[in-house]
Amino acid sequence: MTAAGVESSPGTKPRGMRHAVGRVLGFVALCVALFAAVLLIVIPAVTGSQPYTVLTNSMAPKYPPGTLLIVEPVEFDSLKLGDVITYQLKSGEPAVVTHRIVSVGVNQDGDRTLITKGDNNTLEDEVPVQKVQVRGKLLYAVPHVGWAANWMENNNREGVAKWLAVGLIGYGVASIVIGARESRRKRKAEA
């Protein structure tokens, strides 16, 4: 036994608490990176979803500012009361809002329309939402991630996110490979 309480083989250096903590942190970083990649990149890509960030308190407290919303395209006729949708304020313009459907109606032409309202708002939205405005329905939300997503979007999000993910995954894989090599060396030395 060494002073640190870790056995060592002849010719190998004893490993201490810092090494163990480093390995655990590396594994945790890998797991977080993989989980984030699945939530923020893989699922949206597979479902054709679009990320949006909540910027106001209109949907608080459930979706406060900074929440990242993953919105998937859906058939307009499948939308129902209670669904949270993201729609363009004016068709063809980039400004969007995310609110809950509180009523379904019909316009003068007989087309289906949706009445929406922010969960934190006292009044319904004034203008009914038409099919052409709807970007999609909320698939899931990730709290607090929206601010980082907005920052990355303004600073080449795809490049930053990909390199960050590659770096974290690379670090995790390298940690696992190094750990496996050390385990093999240890077993050979013990044999």
Stockholm file with secondary structure:
# STOCKHOLM 1.0

chainA/1-191         MTAAGVESSPGTKPRGMRHAVGRVLGFVALCVALFAAVLLIVIPAVTGSQPYTVLTNSMAPKYPPGTLLIVEPVEFDSLKLGDVITYQLKSGEPAVVTHRIVSVGVNQDGDRTLITKGDNNTLEDEVPVQKVQVRGKLLYAVPHVGWAANWMENNNREGVAKWLAVGLIGYGVASIVIGARESRRKRKAEA
#=GR chainA/1-191 SS CCTTSCCCCTTCCCCCHHHHHHHHHHHHHHHHHHHHHIIIIIHHHHHTCEEEECCSSTTTTTSCTTCEEEEECCCGGGCCTTCEEEEESSTTSSCEEEEEEEEEEECTTSCEEEEEECTTCSSCCSSCBCGGGEEEEEEEEETTHHHHHHHHHHTCHHHHHHHHHHHHHHHHHHHHHHHHHHHHHHHHHHC
#=GC SS_cons         CCTTSCCCCTTCCCCCHHHHHHHHHHHHHHHHHHHHHIIIIIHHHHHTCEEEECCSSTTTTTSCTTCEEEEECCCGGGCCTTCEEEEESSTTSSCEEEEEEEEEEECTTSCEEEEEECTTCSSCCSSCBCGGGEEEEEEEEETTHHHHHHHHHHTCHHHHHHHHHHHHHHHHHHHHHHHHHHHHHHHHHHC
//
